[in-house]
């Protein structure tokens, strides 16, 4: 059994290869959504600077790390507040104790 004089196994191989090519082209065609990255403005300005030195790159890196640490402290504070609110609602606090 075959088509155009080709055996079925050969036809299935050709169909599989063509399917793989179609899938690869589909993946390549996909439009990727631009996702804003924190600190991208800092890095863009550093990378555009043609006269960037080790010191300026180090300062930009330290600024990014400091901003990340500040965000971590903010998140920790918010989690502490959230746990405190849950404790009040959960009955851990009784007036007169």
N, C-alpha and C positions, 0 to 999 in steps of 0.2 A: 504494500500500500504506500503511495507517495503522490507527490504533486510535481509536475514538470519533470518526471523521471528521477526525482531525488527520493531517497529512502526517508522514512518517517524520522529516524534518529537525526539525520542531517537537518531536516526541516525544523525539528525542535531546537537543535543547537543554534541555527540561524535566528529563530524566533527569540530564544533566550538572550543572545548577544544583542539583538536589536532592542529588546526590552531594557536591557542594562544601559545601553546608550541613551535611550529616551529618559530613563530615570536620572542619569548623570546630567543631561541637558536641563531637565526640570529643576534639579537642585541648584545648578549654576544660574538659572534664570531667576530664582527666588529673590525678591527684593527684601533686603534686610532693613529692619527698622533701626533708626539711629537712637541709641540709648545714651542719655547724658550721664557722664561719669563725674562723681564728685572730684573736685580739684582739677578738672580738665582745663579751666581757664588759667590756672597757675602753670600747668605743664605746657599749654599752648604758648604762653608768653615766654617761657624759658626756651622752648624749642625754636621759636622764631628769632630769638636773640642770637645774632651771629657772633657777638662778642662775649658770649657766655663763658665764664671762667669756672674753675672748680669751686671757688667761694660762692659765686652766685647760684650755682646748682645745689650746693650744700644748703644754702639759706632757703631755697625753694623747697627742698626736701624736708628741712626742719619745720617750715611753715605747714606743710601738708601733714606731717606727723603730729604737730601740735594741734591742728584742727581735728584730726582723728581722735586724739586723746580727749579733747574737749567734748566731742560727741559721745565718746565712751562714758565719760563722767556724767553727762546729761542723761544718757540712757540708764545708767546705774541709779541715779537719783530718782528718775521716773519710776523705775521698778520698785525702789524702796517705798516711794509714796503709794504705789499701787498695792503693795503688800500691807502697808499700814491701813489703807482704806478697807481692804478685805478683812483685816483683823477687827476693825471697829464694827463692821456689819456682821461678822461671824460670831460676835458675842464674846470676844477675848477681852473687851473692855467693859467693866461694870462700874457705874458711878458709885462712889462711896468706898471703893477699895483703897 
